[in-house]
C-alpha cells in the first residue's frame, strides 16, 4: 500500500504539524486566575496566576533567590523567584504573577514563572 519511505515522511509531517499546533495552543492558554484568599492546599501542583501587594522581601545572595510575601485581603502567600536580582521589587509594589503552587514544610508557596508590576 504505502512504501516505507512514504510512511516515514507522513509520520514526520504529522509530528511537525502536531508540535506546531501544541506550541500555538500554549501561547494562548493562560493559567487560571485565583485570588490569594481563595488559594488552598488542594491546589498544590497546579499552575495559577494571582496578584497582590508585596509586604515582605528577602534575598539570598549565594543562590540568587528572591522571596516575596504578597498580601490579599486576608491571606499572605510566599513567592519564590530563582535566579533573580536583588532590586527588582520593593515593599508596597502591586504585582501580577503566575507559577506553580507547592507546599514546603506544610506551607503553600508559589514558584514564580512570570511576574510583573502592575
Secondary structure, 3 states (H helix, E strand, C coil): CCCHHHHHHHHHHHHHHHHHHHHHHHHHCCCEECCHHHCCHHHCCCEEEEEEEEEEEEEECCCCEEEEEEECCCCEEEEEECCCCCCCCCCCCEEEEEEEEEEECCEEEEEEEEEEEC
